[in-house]
Structures are given as structure tokens and as C-alpha cells.
Amino acid sequence: MDKIERKRNMKTKLLILFIVVVVWTGVKFPEMQEKYIKFMALKTKKEQVVTKTLTKNDILQLSIKQLNQIDHYNKNEWGWWKTEWLWREIIDGLYTIEGIDSFMSNHPENDLAKSTFHVTKYKVEGKTVEFISRSKIIQVHSKDGWKDITK
């Protein structure tokens, strides 16, 4: 009887352990999947620095394009939690573009801005994602000509 009771206790303990592992895996699965997707995407990361001269309207168009990407990754077909890290990177890039837009709005005498843009490209689940991750004004143009910006 003692052996049978030990076997029953062992089976009960194993069953409880199995249930705990299944529940833990179910809770942690989305987090593990997000980390895996991010890890795989980071292996494909490419960055490029581009310098462009833009009008105020061009800067606004860049903001709109970046905002559309943010909206896509906020409600994407992969599931929000899988690409939250990517969504945050795109938002950070938008903030820098909006900084240029704000600067140009606060200085209406300037008609052009020469800016550097760090363009980041990832391959995420078979799709290429490209966005501006950082930007910075280096010169502005007004009727007086070009002027360097020091920040």
C-alpha cells in the first residue's frame, strides 16, 4: 500500500508541475514571442544616414508618413504585443521629425531646412520595415542665405 500511495503522490506532483509549466508558458508565450521576433529583426537591421533639404511641407509629409506607420504597428495584423518595440522606435523617430517641424514653425523666416535623417530598416516576419529613427537640422535657409544650426 505504501508503494501505491507513493506512486499516486508522485503522479499528483507531476500533474501539478505540468499544470504550472503549461500556465506559466501560456502567460509568458507572448513575451517570449515578442523577444524572438525582435531578436530576429535586429539581425537584419540596416541603418543609413541621409541628408535632405526640405520645405516646411516636405517635413509635414514625412511626419504624416511616420504617423501612418505608427498607426499600422499599433493595430497590425501580427498582434500589438509582437511589435511593441518597433512601434516605440518609430514613435521616437517621429518626435525628432516633429522637432524639426516645430523649429521651422517657430522661425517662419526660414523656408528650407537641411537635415540629417537616420533611416532604419528591419525585416520583420518577412516584411521590410523602413522608418526615420533620428533626425536633426544642420542648416536653415532664409532670404539672407544659409545659416548653420548649432545644437
C-alpha positions in Angstrom: 0.0 0.0 0.0 2.9 2.3 0.7 4.3 1.9 -2.8 0.9 2.6 -4.4 0.5 5.7 -2.3 3.9 7.0 -3.2 3.2 6.4 -6.9 -0.1 8.3 -6.5 1.6 11.2 -4.7 4.3 11.2 -7.4 1.7 11.3 -10.2 -0.1 14.1 -8.4 3.1 16.2 -8.0 3.9 15.6 -11.7 0.5 16.6 -12.8 0.7 19.8 -10.7 4.1 20.6 -12.1 2.8 20.0 -15.6 -0.1 22.4 -15.0 2.2 25.0 -13.5 4.5 24.8 -16.5 1.6 25.0 -19.0 0.1 28.0 -17.3 3.5 29.7 -17.0 4.2 29.1 -20.6 0.8 30.4 -21.6 1.4 33.6 -19.7 4.9 34.1 -20.9 4.4 33.0 -24.5 3.5 36.4 -25.9 6.6 38.0 -24.2 8.9 35.2 -25.5 7.4 35.5 -29.0 8.0 39.3 -29.0 11.6 38.9 -27.8 12.2 36.2 -30.5 10.7 38.5 -33.3 12.8 41.4 -32.0 16.0 39.3 -31.9 15.4 38.1 -35.5 14.7 41.6 -36.7 17.8 43.0 -35.1 19.9 40.6 -37.1 18.6 42.2 -40.3 18.9 45.9 -39.1 20.4 48.3 -41.5 21.0 52.0 -40.9 21.7 54.7 -43.3 22.3 58.5 -42.8 20.7 60.7 -45.5 20.9 64.5 -45.8 18.0 66.2 -47.4 16.9 69.8 -47.9 13.2 70.1 -47.2 10.5 72.7 -47.2 8.0 73.0 -44.4 5.5 71.0 -46.4 8.1 68.2 -47.0 8.7 68.0 -43.3 4.9 67.7 -42.7 4.7 64.9 -45.3 7.5 63.0 -43.5 5.6 63.4 -40.2 2.4 62.0 -41.8 4.2 59.1 -43.3 5.8 58.2 -40.0 2.5 58.7 -38.2 0.8 56.2 -40.6 3.5 53.6 -39.7 2.8 54.2 -36.0 -0.9 53.6 -36.6 -0.1 50.4 -38.6 2.0 48.9 -35.8 -0.5 50.0 -33.2 -3.2 47.9 -34.9 -1.1 45.4 -37.0 -2.1 42.0 -38.2 0.7 40.4 -36.2 -0.7 41.4 -32.9 0.2 44.6 -31.0 2.3 42.9 -28.4 4.6 41.3 -31.0 5.9 44.6 -32.4 5.5 47.0 -29.5 9.3 47.5 -29.5 9.2 48.5 -33.2 6.2 50.8 -32.6 8.2 52.6 -29.9 11.2 53.1 -32.2 9.0 54.6 -34.9 7.4 57.0 -32.3 10.9 58.1 -31.1 11.8 58.9 -34.7 8.6 60.8 -35.2 9.4 63.0 -32.2 12.7 64.1 -33.8 10.9 64.9 -37.1 8.3 66.9 -35.1 11.2 68.8 -33.5 12.3 70.0 -37.0 8.7 70.9 -37.8 8.4 72.8 -34.6 11.7 74.6 -35.2 10.5 75.7 -38.7 7.1 76.8 -37.3 8.8 78.9 -34.6 11.1 80.5 -37.3 8.8 81.5 -40.2 11.7 83.5 -41.8 13.2 80.1 -42.8 11.9 78.5 -46.0 14.2 75.4 -46.1 15.9 73.1 -43.7 18.9 70.9 -44.4 18.6 67.9 -42.1 20.2 64.6 -41.5 18.0 61.6 -41.2 18.9 58.2 -39.8 16.9 55.7 -41.7 16.5 52.3 -40.1 15.4 49.2 -42.0 14.3 45.9 -40.5 13.0 42.7 -41.9 10.1 41.7 -39.5 8.4 38.4 -40.2 9.2 38.5 -43.9 8.3 42.2 -44.4 10.6 45.1 -44.8 10.0 48.0 -42.4 11.8 51.3 -43.1 11.4 54.5 -41.0 13.3 57.5 -39.8 14.8 56.7 -36.4 16.5 60.1 -35.8 16.7 63.5 -37.5 18.5 66.7 -36.9 18.6 70.1 -38.5 22.1 71.2 -39.6 21.3 74.3 -41.7 18.3 76.6 -42.4 17.7 78.9 -45.3 16.1 82.3 -45.3 16.3 85.4 -47.6 19.7 86.1 -46.0 21.1 82.7 -47.2 22.1 79.5 -45.4 22.9 79.5 -41.7 24.4 76.7 -39.6 22.4 75.4 -36.6 24.4 74.6 -33.5 22.6 72.3 -31.0 
